[in-house]
Amino acid sequence: MAILGILAVTSTWVLLNLSNEVGPEIEMPNLNQYTKIDIAPEQIKVSTENSDIENGAKLVDSNLGTWWHTKVPKPYTREEWVIIDFGKSTRVDLIRVWPRISFRNQFWDNGNAELHGSHDGKWWQFIMKLEVNKQELIKYDRSSVTFSLKGDEANFRYYKILIRDRSFSSMAELAMYTKEEP
Ligand SMILES: [Ca+2]
């Protein structure tokens, strides 16, 4: 399997935005060639939730002021994950993640998260590591990380972010983009 290209960029564009909204009007210019894929709350499943108001749906509510938080206390061996079910094969070319505002130390570090894809939700194929430089991320509130994929090989119904990081417990927002027409 060819290894997919990886481009991780820490962005500070959101520093310019005074509201908590994430919307097309404040997208980074280089996102213009992509279309954001709508993800409904019921299309998101997560490994654990800490409370009803810290559930997986908070990852796709376009609000950086709300977050998914994994259950605490956390057993040492636990893996956390987010699964997105698009309902049909969907090409994904770009993924963006936003750490929780003011709690960016709760994000994963280095290559401790991976993206996997599946056609049936049972058999998963590794796509890429989601490399993060957490120290760089911690410098700026409302920062995001963007991962670029080679879309030809990322055409699945299901996508999973698998996190194996003892420090990870929260994420504010998640977005996926495609180069194809929606
Ligand atoms: Ca949110």
Residues whose N, C-alpha, C, O or C-beta is under 5 A from the ligand:
A	BS01	CA	K58 L59 D61 S62 N63 L64 T66 W67 A172 E173
